[in-house]
C-alpha cells in the first residue's frame, strides 16, 4: 500500500503554515512547530530539506527564521512531498532499468507507470496556495 509517511504529513503542515503568513514574513521553527502540531526537532530537519531544494529560505541570527523561497502559487504539492519522501514510486520496478529483472517482460509494469504518471499529474495540479486558502 502506498502511504504518505508522518514526515510527509508534517512537511505539508509546515509549508502550509508558511504559506499562510504574509509574503516575506520570517517565522521561527518553534512557532511553526507549535502552530502545525509537529515536533520542533523533526520540523527543523524537514525545513532544512526544503531549503536545500529551494522551497524555503532561511536566515540566521536575530530576526532569523524561515519563509517561502517563492510564492505559494508556484509550489506544487508534488514538490513538497518529493522533497521529504523522494520520487513518487508506487512500485520498486519503476526506479530504473535493471532494478527488476522482469521490467521488460512484466505485463504489470506499464500499469505501475500509469499509476505513477496519474499521481504525479494530480500532485502537480495542486498548489500550496490553493491548500492554504482552504
ChimeraX attribute file (.defattr): number of C-alpha atoms within 10 A of each C-alpha:
attribute: neighborCount
match mode: 1-to-1
recipient: residues
	/A:1	5
	/A:2	8
	/A:3	7
	/A:4	10
	/A:5	12
	/A:6	11
	/A:7	17
	/A:8	19
	/A:9	14
	/A:10	20
	/A:11	26
	/A:12	19
	/A:13	20
	/A:14	23
	/A:15	26
	/A:16	21
	/A:17	19
	/A:18	22
	/A:19	24
	/A:20	15
	/A:21	14
	/A:22	9
	/A:23	14
	/A:24	13
	/A:25	13
	/A:26	18
	/A:27	19
	/A:28	15
	/A:29	19
	/A:30	16
	/A:31	13
	/A:32	23
	/A:33	20
	/A:34	12
	/A:35	12
	/A:36	19
	/A:37	13
	/A:38	20
	/A:39	14
	/A:40	16
	/A:41	12
	/A:42	13
	/A:43	22
	/A:44	19
	/A:45	14
	/A:46	21
	/A:47	24
	/A:48	16
	/A:49	17
	/A:50	23
	/A:51	18
	/A:52	12
	/A:53	16
	/A:54	14
	/A:55	23
	/A:56	18
	/A:57	18
	/A:58	17
	/A:59	13
	/A:60	8
	/A:61	6
	/A:62	6
	/A:63	10
	/A:64	13
	/A:65	18
	/A:66	25
	/A:67	25
	/A:68	25
	/A:69	18
	/A:70	15
	/A:71	14
	/A:72	21
	/A:73	14
	/A:74	12
	/A:75	20
	/A:76	20
	/A:77	21
	/A:78	22
	/A:79	21
	/A:80	23
	/A:81	20
	/A:82	13
	/A:83	21
	/A:84	21
	/A:85	17
	/A:86	12
	/A:87	14
	/A:88	18
	/A:89	18
	/A:90	17
	/A:91	14
	/A:92	10
	/A:93	19
	/A:94	18
	/A:95	13
	/A:96	9
	/A:97	11
	/A:98	11
	/A:99	11
	/A:100	14
	/A:101	10
	/A:102	13
	/A:103	16
	/A:104	11
	/A:105	8
	/A:106	12
	/A:107	10
	/A:108	11
	/A:109	17
	/A:110	13
	/A:111	11
	/A:112	17
	/A:113	16
	/A:114	12
	/A:115	16
	/A:116	18
	/A:117	14
	/A:118	12
	/A:119	16
	/A:120	17
	/A:121	12
	/A:122	13
	/A:123	17
	/A:124	14
	/A:125	12
	/A:126	16
	/A:127	19
	/A:128	23
	/A:129	18
	/A:130	15
	/A:131	16
	/A:132	17
	/A:133	9
	/A:134	5
